[in-house]
Amino acid sequence: MNTEGIFSLSLASITFVMTVIWGGPLLEILRRMRVGKQIRVDGPQTHFSKLGTPTMGGLLVIAPVLVITAVLNLVSLVKPVTGRSILLPLAVLMGFAALGIWDDWAGLKATRKGEGLRARYKFIIQVLIALTAVLVLFFAFDIHSVALPGFPRKVDIGLIYIPIGVFIIVGASNAVNITDGLDGLAGLVLVTNFMAFGFVALLQEQVFLVRFCFTLVGALFAFLWFNVHPAQLFMGDTGSLSLGALLGVVALMTGQWLLLPVIAIIPLAETISVTLQVLYFKWSGGRRMFLMAPLHHHFELRGWSETQVVQRFWLVSILSGMIGVALALL
């Protein structure tokens, strides 16, 4: 492993320790503010014991990532933005995190308790942030291509890159949000996804992006310290929306976004299960394709324990991440 790889892994370890230390005070703050999880009435009854568990846990990941990345890139922050700057993923992370905080808070405090912002308003804001990010990628960073496994050069796709990029960022954001339904599930999947794209960035010698990905990996491992079953803290939309969008941005920055459905196969499967459930319900006049959507609830109702679902989904995620990195090597 080269020096950059060693440094990035060390950075992940440092971030883990710092985030675990920050976790205790954050938990106390959220408990004092009574920022507690709301549970779907129609969800699995085993989940009612989670009612009131602190949410907005995405702050546990986001805060140290912002601080550490800012320190590491202090010099570049005061210079003109050139090339593949880490400023863009930081901005997307903060933008979607702000939306997630708003949504989580609305779900806790508004009259429509537990539901958060209306879906159409949330979607419009997501599209606007994603469009801004993609325009920066296209015009400022001159990124408008896709890497094809087995081909030595990336293929320039021109202006069609813009709607595709917006779709990837918004789609990844919502896919991770859907996946965030069991203790440890979204966190473990995201660890695997960012680690895979971190190795892809390492192959491309994108130094800042490698460091950023492994900083996230360290922070996510620390989040899992508090989120594994039985969870003391939930990610909430604060974390799932922002980290999902960030995953889409990282995939676009590497040019290997065709591998995103492979590497992030669990969020993809969860999203497809919800889509198929809704379409089949309308087409069949009320019948269901799955016992419950998203997919993790279907397997719970089939008799798998929550821990079994999470562990088996994570195993699939690890395998798909390995396949994705292998395809990037072609």
N, C-alpha and C positions, 0 to 999 in steps of 0.2 A: 504494500500500500504506500502511495506517495505521501509527502509531507502534508499536503492539503487535506488528504483523507484522515490522517492521524489528528491533525488540528481540529477538524470538524467533529470527529468522534469525541475528542476531549471537551470541545465546546458543548456538546450535547450533555455530557456528564455534569459540567459546571452549571448549566441551565437547570438540569434536574434538581440539583441540591438547592439552588436559589429558589426555585419554584415551590419545592416542598416546604421550605422555611416560610415562604409567603402564604402558603395554603392555610395554616392555622389561623392567623389574623383575619384572612378573608372570610373564612367560615364563620368566625365570631361576628364580623360585621354584617354578613348576610342574615345570620340568625337574629341579631338585634333589630335589623330592618324588616324582619319577618318576610323575607323574600323566599316564599315556599312554593314548591311545585304543585300545580293543579293536575288532577288525573282525569282522563276521559271516562265519562260514565259508562260508555259502551265498550271500554277496553277490558282486558283480562282482569278478573277480580283479584288475582294475586298481586296486582299492582297498587291496590288501594292502601297497602301498608306504607307506600312511598309518599303519601300525601303530606305536604309540608316540608319535605326535604329541600334544603336550600338550592336554588337554581342560579342562573347567571354565572355558572362556573367557568364559562369561557374567559372571564376576566383573569382567572388564575393562569391561563396560558398566554393570553394576549399581552398583559402588562410586562412580564419579564422578557418576552420576545422583543417588544418594542424597545425596552431599555438596553438590552444586550446588543441588539442589532444597531441601534443608534450609536452606542459607544464604539463598536467595531468599525463602523463606517463614518466616524466623525469627520475625517478628512474629506471624504467624497460628498458629504452632506453640504459642505460649504462651497463646492465647486459646481460648475454647470453640469446638468445631467447629460451624460453621453453614454452610448452603448446600452447594455442591458443593466440598468440601474436597479438597485434594490429598493429605491424610493417608491416605485410603482406598487409592488406587492405590499409594502408597508401601508401605503395610502388605501389600497383596496381592503386590507385587513381592518383598518380603522373605520372606513366608511361602512362596511357591512356589519362591523361590531356595533357601531352607533345605531344602525337599523335594528339589530338584534336586541340591544338594550331597550330601545323604544318598544319593541314588540313584547319582550318579556315583561316590562313594567306595565304596559297596557293590559296584558293578560292578568296581571296580579291586582291592579288597582282600578281598572275601568269598570263600568257597569256591566259590560259583556265579559265578566270575569272568566279567566281561563282561555279565552279565545284570542287575545292579542289584537293586532291591527287587522283590518280587513284585507283579505288576500289580494284584491286588485290593487290597493294602494301600495302594499308591500312589494308586489311584482313590478309596479311602475318604478319605484325607487331602485330596486335591484337592477332593472334594465338601464336606468340612467347612469348609475355608478359603473356598471359593466361596460356600457357604451363609451364612457369617458376613458376608462382603462384601455379599451381596445384601440381607440383613436390615438392614444399615446403610444401604444405598441406599434401601430401602423405608421404614423407620421414622424414621431420623435425617435423611436428606436429602429425604424425601418425593418420591422418584423412582420412579414406577411407571407410566410411559406409554411410548408408542412414536410416533415421527414417521413419517408416511406421505408419500411423495413427491407433491407436488401439493396437499396439504392444509395450510392455514395453521396449524392447531392440532394438538398432539399428542393422541393417544387414550389415555385412562386405561384400563388393562386389569386393575386391581385385583390380587388375590392371586395370580392366575396368573402375574404378573410374577416371582414368587419362583422357581418351578421353571424358568421360561424363562431367567432370569438365571443360575442355577446351571449349566444346560446350556450357555449361551453361554461362560461363563468356563472350565469344564472342557473343553468341546469345542475352544475356541480354543487352550488350553494344549496339548492332545494333538495338535491339527492342526499346530501349529508344530513340535512335537517330531518328528512324522513327516516334516515337510518338511526338517528339518535332517539331510541326508544327503550333500550335495555341497559342495565348497568354495565359500563365498560365497552359496549359495542362500538359506538362511534369513535371513541378514543383509540381503541386498538386498531380499527380499520384505518384511521387517519395516520397513526404511527407508521403502519405498513406502507401506505400510499406515499407519504412524504419521504420516507426512507428510500423507496424505489426511485422517485424522481430526483432525490438527492444523488443517488448513484448515477442516474442518467446525466445530471448536470456535471458530475465529476468527470464523466467520460468526455464531456464537451469542454472541460476546463473553465466552466463558469464559476469562478471562485466564490464570489459573493452569494450566488444562488445556492451553492453547496452548503456554505456556512449557515445561510438562512434556513434551509430545509432541516439541517441537523439541530439547529437551535430549537426549531419547532418540535422535533422528535423528543428532545430532552424535556421540554415543557409539557408535552403530551404524556410522557411517562409519569411525570410528577402529578399531572391531573388524574391519571389512572390510580395513583396512590390513594386518592380520596373517592374515586368513582367506581372502583371494582365492587362487585356484589358483597355485602349490601352497601349501596352507595351512600356516602355522606354528603355528596355534592353532585348536582347535575349540570351538564354543559349549557343547556338552554339555547335559545335562538342566538344569544350573544356569541356563543362559541360555534354552533353548528353552521349558521349562515355565513359567518365570516371565514371560518376555516375551510368550508366547502368552496367558497368563492376563491379563496387564496389557492386552493389546489388547482382550480381551473386556470388561474393566472400563471402558476408555476409550469403547468403543462404547456401553455401557449409560449412561454419564454424559452422553453427547451426546443420548441418546434415539434416535439413528439406527442402532440395532443391526440393523434390517432390511437395511441396506446392508452389513453385515459380510460376508455371503457374496459380495457383488459386489466389494468392495474387497480382501478376502482370498481371492480366487478360487483362487490356487495352493495354499494350505494346504487349502482345501475339496476341490479336485480330488485332492490327494494322499491325503486321508483317505478319500474315496469310492473311490479305486482300491484301497486296502487292504481296505475293507469288501467291495467286490464280489469281490475276489480270494478272500477267505476264504469268502464265501457260495457262490460258484460252485464252488470246490474241493470243498466239502462236498456240494453238490447234484449235481455231476457225477461224484462218486466219484473225484476225484483230478486232474481236468483243470484247466487254468489259463486265466483270461481274459486276463491280461497275462503277458508273458515273465517279469516280476518286479515285485512291488510293494514300496514305493510307486512312483508313476508315473515319477519321475525315473530309476529303475533300468530301467524298461521301455524308455525311449528310449535309454538307454546301450546296452542289449543290441540295440537296433535299428540301432546304428552311429553315433549321435551321440556326439561327444566330451563329456567332462564340462563343458568350457567352453561348448560349444554349448547344452547343456541349460540351464545356469545363465543364460546370456544371453537365450535365447529365453523361458524362464519369466519372467525379469525384465521383458522387454518386455511380455508378457501382463499382468504385475502392474501395470506403469505404466499401461497402457491401462485396466485395470479400476479402478484408483484414480481416474483421470480421470473415468470414467463415474460412479463413486460420488459424487464431489464434485459433478458436474453434477446428479445426482439430488437431492442435498441442497439445491441451489439452487432447485429447483422450488417 
